[in-house]
Amino acid sequence: MTAQKTIPALLFGLFCCLLTSCASPPTSRLPQAILFQAHQSASASTPGPPAFLIKDPGQPYNAIGMPDVREGADQKTEVYVDPDKPALFFETQEFTTPKGTYKNQIYRIHFEQVPFALDKLHLTAGKNTGLLIIYTVDNKGQLLLVTTAHTCGCFLAFFPTRALPAASFPADWPAKSQWVYGYSLPSLLPSPLANNSDTIVFTLESETHRISDVAIRDLAVLQKNYSATEMAIFSMHSLYQLPFKGRTESFFEMEGARQGYVRDNTKILERLFISWWAFDLHVGEDKAYGSADTSQTVLYTSLKFWDREASDLKNFPRFLSYWGWKL
């Protein structure tokens, strides 16, 4: 085989290995984990904030942290995520479709990094990575749909509840479970809040922070079985006002080609293996999301470059329609 053929073949083989490393099936036994929880006032029907079971909590990169600012070695400021300060960011948004008006309860968490090393070849490796959890409720406060995605737009997943009419589901939606990039996850959640301590719990994998399980659990029972850490709740807008030396700085780039992206967040492996066929130099980089975001950055959830606008999470009604949901 010539060098011209060998190099592409090696790159393709490595790419497949990287995909396998970040999409391996979950183990049947839950390893040591810690519970991250938050308390927020909620109505009798509207769901409270999500909780997270974090695997291998002894590693700082697995802890849900607080975005912060520090001075780098070159005297310039840089953003990072402090794993010793658990934080959950929140806001609500209303949207309207021909069928009605809905409200999104949007939650955002961040991690120090998805680590990279010779024994940790994760395609999504990079600093300041994050995860979005979106609860869509109707005008009665009933939870209809849970949408999750990493803040780069990748690993998108949907979890409808029994309160959502069957006519609103995409065609051929699986009845029991769905396969989401290497993990078997429930395709339908029971209607939550059977009692006041019920909450939706997301199990997150070590290193990649991938969702490997979703369930509605009694938080009081979980607190007996796991060591619990409290997340402070902040407004989504506070990500633009991180205090530093008597002033504030944004967690996101505010101008230039990377406006709307998380600072200090380059994804080298995704740029190497995906950017050239996805036609996006910044593929996989984490982005702003919420009412304070005025950038034109598209938070696309499909790698089909011709469908970027249609799959943009920032236009939620169009995004839902693109993925087959009929709310």
N, C-alpha and C positions, 0 to 999 in steps of 0.2 A: 504494500500500500504506500502511495506517495505521501510526502509531508503535507501536500495540499489537502489530501483526504483524511490523513491521520489527525490533524489538529482539530477540524470540525467534529470528527467522531469523538475525540476525547472530551471536547467541550460539551457535546450532547450527553455523553455518559455522566460527566460530573453534574450537569444540570439535573439529570434524572435522580442522581443520588441526593442532591440538595432538596428536591421535591419530596423524596422519601423521608428525609430527616425531619421535615416540618409537617408531614402528613401521615405519620405512623398511627396505626390503630391504638386506641387506649387500652391500658392494661385492665384486667378484671378486678384487681385489688387496688383500692385507693391508698396510696402511700401516705406518709405523715403529711398532714395539711393543717392550715390555720384558717380561721374564719375572719373575713373582713366584712364588717357590717356598718350601717349608718342609720341614724334615727331621724325621721322627718315626719311632720304631721301629715296625716292622710285621712280622707273621708272613709266612711264605712265600706265604700265600693272601690274607690280609686286605690290602686296598688301603691305601696310604699317603695322606697329605694331598693335596688337589687342588693344581694349579698354575694360574696365570692369565697369559694374554697380554693385556697392557693396551695398547690403542691410544692414540696421541698422549700418550705418557708425560710430555711436558714441561709439561702442565697439572696443577697441584696437585690439582684436583678429580678427576682420573683415577687418582691413586695410592691404593693400599690403605694405610690409615693406622691410627693408634692413638687410640682415644677417650681424652680427657683433660679436665681441669677448669681453668678460669681465672676470673679476676675480671673481670666486665663493667664497662661504663662507669658503671653505677648502683650499683657496689659489691656487687652480687649475683653469686653464682657462676653460671657457665654451662658447659655441656659443648660440646666441639667435637672434631673428628677431626684429628689432627696428621698431615699427609701425608708427613712426613719420618721417621716411625717405623712401618714396615710391621708389621702384626700379624694373626695368625690365631687365632681363638678356637675351642675344641674341647671337646666332652664326648661321652660315650656314654650311650645309654638303651636299655633292653630293653623289648620289648613282646611280647604274646602274642595269637595269634589261634587259632581252632579248628584251624588247620593246623600250628601250631608256635610256637616262640619265636624271635624275631629280635633283632638288635641294630642300632641306628642310630648311625653315626658322624656327628656333627653338627659342621659347620664354619661359622663366621660371620666375615664381613669387613665393614669399614665404610669409607665415603668421606667426604671433607669436605662434599660437596654434589652434587646434580644442579643445574647452574647455571641461572639464569633471566636472560634479557635479551631485547631485541627481536629479536635474531637467534638466540635460543636458547629458543624457546617449547616447553618440555617440560612435559607434563602433570604429571609426577612431580617437578617442581622443588622443592627443599627441602634443608635441612641435615642432616648426620649420617645419611645414607642407608646401607642395608646390603643384604647378600646372604647367603642361607643355602644351603649345599650339604649334602645328607643322603645318606649311603651306607647302604643297608639290606643287611645281610649275614645269612646263615643260621648255624646252629650249627656249621658247618664253616669259617666264615670266608669263604665264597664271596660275592662281591658280586652281588646280585640286581637291585637297583634304585637309581637315582640320582634324587633329587628336588631340584629347585631352585626357589627363590622369593625375591623381594626381601623384606626383613624387614617390609614392610607387608602381605605376603601376595599381592602382585600378581605378574604375569608367571610364574605357576606352570608348570613343565615337568617331565616325567618321561622318564627314559632307562633302560629296562630293559636288562639284559645277556642274553647267550645262556644264562647259567646259570639264568635264571628260566623255569620250564616254561610252555609256550604256554597251558595251561589257566588260568594266573594273570593273563593279559592281559585288559584290557577288550575288550568286543566291538568288532569292526571296527577294531582297532588297525592303523595303516598299516604296510606291510611295509618301506619303505625310508626315508622321510623324513616329518617332521611340520611343520606350519606353526604356529609359536608367536608370535602377536602380531607378525607382520611378518617373521619370520625362518624360513628353512628349516633345520631341525635334524635330526640323525639320530634315527630312531625305535627303533633297536636298537644297542647297543654290543657289540663283541666281548668275550669273556671277557678281562679284563685280566691284567696281570702275566705276560705271556709271558716277560719277563726282569725282573731285579731293578730295573731303572731305568724300567720302564713306569709311567706315571702318567696320570690323567685331566686333560686340559688344557682350560680354559674360556677362550675368547676373549671379551673384554668390550669393548663399544663405548665410544667416547669420549662423555663428558658424561652419558649415560643409564645406563651400566654394565650395559646389556642383554647377555645371553649371545647371541652371534651364531655361535658354533661350539663344538662339543664333540667331542673326539677322544681316543683313547688313544695317547700318544706316548712315545717314548724320551726321558726327561729328559736323558740325556747328550747326545743329538743336539741337543735344543733349546738346551742351554747353549752349544753351539758356534755356533748361529745367532743367538742373542739375548743381549743384555746381561741378566744375572740379578741380581735383588734378593732377599735372604733375608728371609722373614717370621718374626718371633719367634712362638712358639706359647704361648698363655696359656689357662688354664681359662676356661670360659664364666662361671663364678662371679666371676671377677676384674672383670667389667664392673660389678659392684655395689660394688667396692672400689677406686675410682680414687683414688690418693693426692693430697692437696691440703693444704698448710700444716699438716702434722702430724696430719691426720685423713683419712678416706676419704669419698668421695661416690659415689653411684650414677649410672650412665649413664642410668638409667630413672627416671621419676616413681614415687615410693614411696607416694603417697597422693593423695586427691582424685579428680576425674573422669578424670584422665589417668593414673591408676595403671597401671603396666605398659607405658606408652609411652616411647619414647626422648625425652629432654628436648630442648627447643629444636628441634622437628622439624615444625612446622606446614606442611601442604601447601596453600597458598593456592588454587592452580588446581584441584586435585582437590576442595577444599571448594566452590569456586564452581560447578564443572560437574557434579560427581557426587553430592555429599552429599545434595542435596534429593531425588533419586530413589533413592538407596541407603539413605536413612533413617539416615545416620551422619555426624554433624558432624565426626568425626575420621577419615573415610575417607582411606586412603592414607598415614596416619602410621605410622611404623615402631614395632615392638613388641618386647618381651622374648620370649625363647623358651629354654626349658631348665629343668632341675630346680630352679634357684634362684628361678624365677618363681612367685610365690604369688598373683599378681593374677588377677582374674576376666576380664581382657581377652581377647576372642576373636580369635585370629589366623586369621580366615576367609580362604578362598582363592576364594570365589565371591561375586560382587556381588549375587546373589539374596538379599535380606534374609531370606527365609524359610528359607534353607539355611545360615545362618551357623554354627550349632552343628554341623551335619553335615559342613561343609567345614573345620572348625577343625583347623589343623595340630597343635595341642597334644594332641589325642586322635588319635594316629596310626593305630590300627586303624580307627576310624570314618572318618577322613579318607580312607584308602586305599579303603575300601568305597564311599564316596560317589563317588569318581572312577573306580570300576569295577575296581580291582585286587583280586585274589582270593588274597592271601597267607595 
